[in-house]
Amino acid sequence: MKKGEIRMIGIIIIIGIVIIVGMLVMIGKKHKGEEKNVEENNMEEKYVSILEDGTKLNISEKMKQVRKIEGIEIRDIQLTNQDGVTVILGTVTNTTNSDKGITPVKITLYNDKGNKIEEIEGIIPSVKAGESEQMNIGTSVDYSNAYDLKIEVMR
């Protein structure tokens, strides 16, 4: 063999080794990514129960607490997600002696570490004194795994 042929074979061997090492590194990263995704998916389902029709129902005990804002009580809060649409439902009761008009609100969703996930704007329907109505606020992002929420009147 000539010196040039030996050098060419050496270069081919080095390129082959680099390609093999690169493939092994990529496979390792992919495997770590899959482990991370599995961990994130397990975390995502922490406060969610999947119903028969595929609807995600939030089961956080914090969501069940009664919220009070300016003479309005909001109870029986349900946070669900179906087909990519998250809906926040609740029974709104006017505890004052006067009718309440439509009330714009900001709902802040939190994770179980107390970190803000998102703020959603919505409207509480008008409610006559002493009566109740249904609140129905939706968004096109899946927030079904929220741990807690805060409702504030928007000014």
C-alpha positions as CSV (number, residue, x, y, z in Angstrom):
1,M,0.0,0.0,0.0
2,K,1.1,3.4,-0.8
3,K,1.4,6.2,1.8
4,G,-1.6,8.1,0.3
5,E,-3.8,5.0,0.5
6,I,-2.9,4.4,4.2
7,R,-3.7,8.1,4.9
8,M,-7.1,7.8,3.1
9,I,-8.0,4.6,5.0
10,G,-7.1,6.3,8.3
11,I,-9.3,9.3,7.4
12,I,-12.2,7.0,6.6
13,I,-11.8,5.1,9.9
14,I,-11.7,8.4,11.8
15,I,-14.8,9.7,10.0
16,G,-16.6,6.4,10.8
17,I,-15.7,6.6,14.5
18,V,-16.9,10.2,14.7
19,I,-20.2,9.2,13.0
20,I,-20.7,6.3,15.5
21,V,-19.9,8.4,18.5
22,G,-22.3,11.1,17.2
23,M,-25.1,8.5,16.8
24,L,-24.5,7.2,20.3
25,V,-24.7,10.7,21.8
26,M,-27.9,11.4,19.9
27,I,-29.5,8.1,21.1
28,G,-28.5,9.0,24.7
29,K,-30.0,12.5,24.4
30,K,-33.2,11.1,23.0
31,H,-33.5,8.6,25.8
32,K,-33.0,11.3,28.4
33,G,-35.6,13.4,26.6
34,E,-38.1,10.5,26.8
35,E,-37.5,10.1,30.5
36,K,-38.1,13.8,31.0
37,N,-41.3,13.7,29.0
38,V,-42.6,10.7,31.0
39,E,-41.8,12.7,34.2
40,E,-43.6,15.8,32.9
41,N,-46.6,13.8,31.8
42,N,-46.9,12.2,35.3
43,M,-46.7,15.6,36.8
44,E,-49.3,17.0,34.3
45,E,-51.8,14.4,35.5
46,K,-51.4,15.1,39.2
47,Y,-54.7,17.0,39.6
48,V,-56.6,15.5,36.6
49,S,-59.0,12.7,36.3
50,I,-59.8,11.5,32.8
51,L,-63.5,10.8,32.2
52,E,-64.9,8.1,29.9
53,D,-65.4,10.6,27.0
54,G,-61.8,11.8,27.3
55,T,-62.6,15.0,29.2
56,K,-60.0,16.0,31.8
57,L,-61.6,17.0,35.1
58,N,-59.5,18.9,37.7
59,I,-59.6,17.2,41.1
60,S,-57.6,19.6,43.2
61,E,-59.2,20.2,46.6
62,K,-58.2,23.8,46.4
63,M,-60.6,24.3,43.4
64,K,-63.6,23.2,45.6
65,Q,-63.1,26.2,48.0
66,V,-65.8,28.9,48.0
67,R,-64.5,32.2,46.6
68,K,-66.0,35.6,47.7
69,I,-65.6,38.8,45.8
70,E,-67.7,42.0,46.3
71,G,-70.9,40.4,47.6
72,I,-70.7,37.4,45.2
73,E,-69.9,33.9,46.3
74,I,-68.6,31.4,43.7
75,R,-68.9,27.7,44.6
76,D,-69.0,24.3,43.0
77,I,-66.0,25.4,40.8
78,Q,-65.1,22.8,38.1
79,L,-62.2,23.1,35.7
80,T,-62.4,20.8,32.7
81,N,-60.6,20.4,29.4
82,Q,-62.1,18.7,26.4
83,D,-60.7,18.8,22.8
84,G,-58.2,21.5,23.8
85,V,-60.8,23.9,25.4
86,T,-60.5,24.6,29.1
87,V,-63.8,25.6,30.8
88,I,-64.1,27.0,34.3
89,L,-67.7,26.6,35.7
90,G,-69.1,27.7,39.0
91,T,-72.3,28.7,40.7
92,V,-72.4,32.4,41.3
93,T,-74.6,33.6,44.2
94,N,-75.4,37.3,44.9
95,T,-75.3,37.6,48.7
96,T,-76.3,41.3,48.7
97,N,-79.7,43.0,48.7
98,S,-79.2,44.6,45.3
99,D,-78.9,43.2,41.8
100,K,-75.4,42.8,40.4
101,G,-74.7,43.5,36.7
102,I,-72.3,41.7,34.5
103,T,-68.9,41.6,36.3
104,P,-65.6,41.4,34.3
105,V,-63.1,39.2,36.2
106,K,-59.5,38.0,36.0
107,I,-58.9,34.4,37.0
108,T,-55.3,33.6,37.9
109,L,-54.4,29.9,37.8
110,Y,-51.6,28.6,40.1
111,N,-49.6,25.4,40.2
112,D,-49.0,23.5,43.5
113,K,-45.9,25.5,44.2
114,G,-47.9,28.7,44.2
115,N,-46.4,29.9,40.9
116,K,-48.7,31.7,38.5
117,I,-49.6,29.6,35.4
118,E,-51.8,32.0,33.6
119,E,-54.4,34.8,33.9
120,I,-57.7,34.4,32.1
121,E,-60.2,37.2,31.6
122,G,-63.9,36.4,31.7
123,I,-67.4,37.6,32.7
124,I,-69.6,36.7,35.6
125,P,-73.2,37.0,34.4
126,S,-75.6,39.5,36.1
127,V,-77.3,38.0,39.2
128,K,-80.3,39.3,41.0
129,A,-80.2,39.8,44.8
130,G,-80.2,36.5,46.6
131,E,-80.2,34.4,43.4
132,S,-77.7,32.3,41.6
133,E,-76.4,31.9,38.1
134,Q,-73.9,29.7,36.3
135,M,-70.4,31.1,35.5
136,N,-68.8,29.7,32.3
137,I,-65.4,31.0,31.3
138,G,-63.3,29.3,28.6
139,T,-59.9,29.4,27.0
140,S,-58.3,27.4,24.2
141,V,-55.3,26.2,26.2
142,D,-55.2,23.2,28.5
143,Y,-55.0,24.4,32.1
144,S,-56.7,21.3,33.5
145,N,-53.9,20.5,35.9
146,A,-54.0,23.9,37.8
147,Y,-53.9,23.5,41.6
148,D,-55.6,26.7,42.7
149,L,-57.2,29.8,41.3
150,K,-57.8,33.4,42.4
151,I,-60.8,35.4,41.1
152,E,-60.6,39.2,41.1
153,V,-62.9,41.9,39.7
154,M,-61.3,43.8,36.9
155,R,-61.4,47.5,37.1
